[in-house]
Amino acid sequence: MFLRAKTRKKDGKEHRYWGVVENRRVAGGRVVQRHVLYLGEINSSQELAWRKSIDVLEDGQPAPRTYALFLDLDVFWAERLPPSRKGTRWDLVLIVLGAYRLIAPGSEWRLHREWYGRTALADLLGGDDTLADPHVLYECHDRLLAHKEALFTHLTGRWRDLFNVSFEVLLYDLTSTYFESDPPLDENHKRRHGYSRDHRFDCAQTVIALIVTPEGLPLALAYCLYVTLGRQLKGLAPGLTARSALEKFAAVQMVDVKIPTTDGRELLLTRYTQPEPELELLLERLRLTLPAQPPPKISAAQTTSATLL
């Protein structure tokens, strides 16, 4: 496999669009190229990260290198999910759950009643129907949850070793989704009423956060941020919880200011709002600084047609 770029001109500017391509040998000894993955426009850091990832797969030792690429999870869980005294193989139950999530995600009850019996997992794993018992499946989830923080630490280290990823700078963004269900029980419930990007202020919602590296590789959901931020607050800003700090950070929002030019184009200024003095003090205590304001962009004005009635 290798990276391939195609250059296109748009609005007088050249754009490079990248993709992952592989060579495949077909009948007659011919070699054809197959498009594996479209990446779009990526920066130089992202390009380097993808080249390193491809080198791992194309190192001439497919079995060991592919095993390494999948983060040594079998070794990690073997130490934490030993068989029970009754002989329950929790590591095999985890394989069943993982395969189910990848192949045909659904409820554990569906896994037990329908899906497991139609697969060859029992033969492949040397197990029986107890691997899909609903009580066993739910208990396995509880056992996994106890090692959640250790799993994040393990994945972070493996990612750093495999791809030489730096975690000194992380990018954080969030969105929300709403629930058409009963209202939250109290103000501490994970589902709460608030500002809705979907304009459903009548529905409770929850906020979803994502953390990525500067190369664009996803690192973790909000749990990782909560743990890290909570530890920093204990020593640098005692009295504040991670949740209250994030609510203060949410006051800094990105705003797009569009300015028409005299030649019919449009100047776009993306700016974040100036933090309040209280938030500036919190950022200073946490030794955090806001990034530089994004550079302005200029583009052809978008015209729309309207009919006056």
N, C-alpha and C positions, 0 to 999 in steps of 0.2 A: 504494500500500500504506500501511497505517497500523496502529498498535497499538490493541488493544481489550481492556479489562479486564472481567471478570465477578466480582462479589462474592458470596461464599457464606459462610454461618455454619456453624461447626463447633466443638462444645464451648463454645458461648457466645461465640466469638471470630470476628470477620470476617476472611476471607482473600480476597485479590485474585489472580485467576489471569489471566495475560496471554497474548495470542496475536497473531500477525501476520495481518492480513486484507487482501484486495484487492477492489476493485470490478471487476466484469466485465459488459460489455454483452451481452445476449442478444437473441433474436428479439423483435420488437415494440418495440424501443427500451428494454426494461426493463433495469434494473441490479440485479444480484444480488451478494451478497458471498460470497467463497470463502475458507475458512480455509486459510491457507498453512502456518503453523507454530505449534505450541503451545509456550509458554515456561514455563508454570507460575508459581510465585511468584518474583518478581524484586525486587531492591531498587531504590532510586532511581538509583543509579549505573548499574546494568544497564539500567534503563529509558531513561536518557539516551543510553547507548551504542547501544541498538537504534534510537532515534529518529534519531540521526546516521547510522546505517547506511542506514536507509530513505530519509533525505533525499538520500543520495548516489545512490540508484537512481531517485528521483523528481524529479530536478533539471531535467527538461525536455530533457536532452541524453543520451539513453540510450546511444548508442554510445561517446562519449568517456568518460562517467562510469563505465560498466560496464568499459571498458578499464582505467581507473584503479583500479577496485575489485579487479581481478585482479592488482594488485601489480607491474605492469611486469616480469613475469618474462621476457617475450620479449626485452626490452632487456637484462636482466641476463644471460641465457644467450647472447645473440648476441655479447657481448663475450668470453665465456669458452669457447664451443664453436665456434670457426671450422672451416670444412671442412678435412679432412686433405689431404695432398699427393696422395693417391690419389682425392680427390674425394668422400670420405664426408661426408655432411651430418649432422653430429652433432646439430644443432638439430632436424632432422626425425626422427631416431631418438628423441630425447627426447619429441617430440610423440606418436610411436607408443607409447612406454612409458607416457606419462601417460594417453593415451586407453584403453589396455589396463587400467591399474589402476582407472580410473573405471568402465569399462563391464563388463568381465568379468575381474576379477583372477585371476591364476593364475601358473604358472611361465613362464619365458622360452621353454622348450622347447615348451610348448603354444602360445604366441604364434607361434612360428616354424612349427610343423607344422600347426596347425589354424586359429587365430583370424584371423591377418592375411590369409590368402587369401580369407576369407569377407567381408571388409570392402571398402569403397571407398577406404581410406586411400591406396593407391598412386596412384589417380587424383586424389584431392583434394590430395595433397601434391606431385604431379608427380614421384614417385619410382618405384622398382621393388622387387623382392623383396629386394634387398640391405639395405633398411631393417629387415628382420626376420631377418637372418642371425643365428644364435645367438651367434657370436663378436663381432659388432658390438654386439649388445644387452648382452653382459656387459662389453665394453670401455667402453661408454657409462656403465655404472654406476660403473666405476673413475674415469672422468673427472669424474663428478658429485661423487664423494666428495672429490676434491681441493678442491672449492669449498664444502664443507659449512659451515664457519664464516662465510665471506663471505655465504652464502645467509641464514643466521640474522640477520646484521647488516643485510642488505638488507630482509628481511621486517619486522624490528623497526622500522626507519626508516619504511617504507611504512605500517605499521600506525599508527605515531604520527601521521604526516601525515594519514591518512585519517580516523581516529576520535579524534584527540586523546587517545590512551591514555597513561596515566602508568605508568612502570615503576619508580617509587621503592619501591613495595610489591608484592611478588609472593607468591603462595600456592603452597605445594608439598605434594604428597601422593604416596604411592607405594602400589603393590600388587605382587603377585608371581604368577607362573604356573609350573607344573611341567612337566617333560618326562619322558615314559615312554620313555627311551632309555638308552644307555650312560652310566655315571657320568662326571663331569668328569675331564679328564686330570690336572689338578693344582689347587692351591688358588688359582691366579691365573686359572683359566678363568672365563668369564662365567657358566656354569652351575655352581652350587654347592649342596651340601646345607645346610639350615638350617631355621629356623622356617617352617612351611607353614601358610598360612591355610586351605588345602584339606585339611588333616590328611593330607597325603601326604609324611610325613617320609622315606619310602623313596626318593623321587624327587628328582633334582636340580631346581633351580628358578633363576629369574632375577628380579630386581627391576625393575619398570617404574615410572618416575617421570613426573609431569606437573606443569607449571608453568602457572598461570593468573594473570591480572590480578585486582584486586579486583572488577572488573565481571563476572568469570566467563568471560572470553575466553581460550581456550588459547593459550599462547605457544610452548612448546617442550617436548621431552622432556628426559630427564636429561642429554643431551649439553651443552645450554646451561648447566645448573647446574654440571656438572663443570668446564667451561671457566672460568666466572666464579669459582667457588669456588677453583679451582686457582690463579688469578692473585692472588686475595686472600691465599691462604695463603703464597705466596712472600715477600711483604713483611711480613705480620703474624704468621704462625705458621710459620716455616720448619721443615722437617723433617716436616711433615704432608702427606699426599696428600689429594686430594679424596675418595677412597674411604674412607680411614681417618676423615676428619672426618665424613662422612655416617654411618658406622657408630656414631660417638659420638653424633651427633644422634638416631639411631634409638632411643637409650635413653629419650628423652622421649616417652612415649606418652599418648594420650588414654584416660581411664578414665571409664565411666559409673557413677555411684553412684545407686542408686534407693532412695528413702526413702518408705515408706508414711505417709500422714497419717491423722489420727483421723477424717476425714470420708469415707474410702474412696478418696481420690485418691492420686496418686503424684507425688513430687517427684524430678525428675531433675537431678542435678548432674554436668555434664561437666567434668572437670578433667584437666589434664596433670600428669604426675608431676614432682616437683621434681628438677632436674638435679643431678648429683654435682658436688663442688667442682672437679674437673678440667674438666668440661664448662662450668661457669660461667666458668672462666678463659678457655677457648677462645672462648666467646661474647663475653666482654669484649674479647679481643684483636681479634676480627673486627668489633667494634662492632655486635653484633647484640643485640636484646632480644626476649624472648618476648612474644607478644601478651597482652592482658588475658584472664583466665579467662572463659569464656563465662557468661552469666547463667543462673540456674536456670530450669527449665521445670516447669510443673505440669500434669498431665493426668489424665483419668479412668483409674483402674486397669484393667489388662487382666485379665479373669477367664478362667480355663480350667477345663474340666471334666475330672475324672479318675475312673476306675473302679478301685476297689480289688478286687483278686482274692484 
